[in-house]
């Protein structure tokens, strides 16, 4: 049986969604005469003839006919959850429309807020309002969708008789979005279900199949997962455009240090690139000790402006320095040593603008 959409009916009180309803092609092709076939009786051997020996080798076992058969069997496959966002995943053999999110670098401090932000943007694009119906639960307004299709050929499980028939389908439901964050705050699960579900086919109320409800839920869930990925990428891009925050502070020993808002691993890589850009040439390094050994010389303008150095003067004495990086909470502290002594705050303030700009460039590469 084939379907051809002929119209979509809407009103001011109705929101029409992309059709993913039970009026999809849900039947197998062909006829269903096999359902009415009867098992042939055993061979009736006339009297006077010898009855042959029967074998059970090819005997077909009795079938379980408690479920749907023939035209009542639905062949639409269930939608799959697509965990495409970084840090998202689904559990093996998960039957619910549910996905898990882990907090990853570049997200805000709250994975719960990140997911809600993405969900709100998805619902806003659909023009759906929602109310908070629990501590971590949102419920949308009632959606009503109406579709009309023309069925060609034999009637389906909702039709009787042959010939072309116009089929109208009306569905109403609410989306329920529920988060289940872990107590440590770095993981949450988002599940989408339907509530207040009703369905009419040609004006007659029918039960909406569980598979249809599942597919509707998964469709919305996948849109939220995709938006979480988009929000995350936008956050990363904004961070790169803003650069790496650098401040001058003091460490536990009251020594002046740069504080770079990066973890040690990222700060180590980007600092090495930044030092070269600002004229602190790296002679040696010790990753385990977190130390770069550098040399600074005032930039040479070159002969007739040809072949000069491509960095500006830092306004600091020429010579050899040790740049030492250590973890500083969630950030990284950078102290600078010269002749076994820590340089003063004025040295750091003089270098800070060039270092901050170089770190920004390095973070965007």
C-alpha angles and dihedrals in degrees: 000000000000129000131211120189111230105173145356115216119209138166136185090268095048131078115204116214130193106281112261096141138128089271088078115110099285102160131084116247121260133034129307101224089128089073091069097044114122126216110254115243120247117277112282105225114204116237114270094035126100117252111235122236112261124218127205093206094108099028112138110227120234113273127233102245097176092102132057117301136185115355091002092067111103115218099185110120120230117257115253124227110241111210095196097146117097107261095019123122144159127224120248112264091010109167099181127079091257136133132183125224127199123199108253134181113286096033125108118267090266121061089189092058091046091055093045091049091054093045092050091051091051093049091046091054089052091050092241125148122206142189130216105250098172142008090279102011135099126190121195128219117272112283121207121191128185126192133172124205135178113228115209123202127358116013119257128230090289095048136067125209134012134286135056114323132180110231121200121198126191121185130180129184146132127238115233115198116192129182124200107192122191117243092247089061097227098099135045137172123220120203127183121202136162129245135188090024121184135160137189126193113196088344095306117117112240134172115263108235118247090236091056090051090048092051092049090051094048092049091059093041092054090052090053092048090051090049092050087056090049093048090049093051091047090052091051091049092049091050091051092049091049092050129216114312111237125184136174113238141135131266129224089283090054090247118146112255143165112248111208117192094228132095116256097261094054093039092053094055098041094043091055090054093045095050092058091048094056097046102265096128113206113233097172141347141202112203093186091055092039092234134139118195107211141173126212127204127171111261117266114227090206130222111312088347091299121127097004126150116276098223133079126242113273094204093236131120117274116247145082123319139181116223107201122193124196134168112267106188105290090341136059128251119211120199123185123215131196123179090351093305131104113248116242129255092261089062091053094047090052093053098037100087093051093043093049092051092046092050090051091053092046092050091054096053 
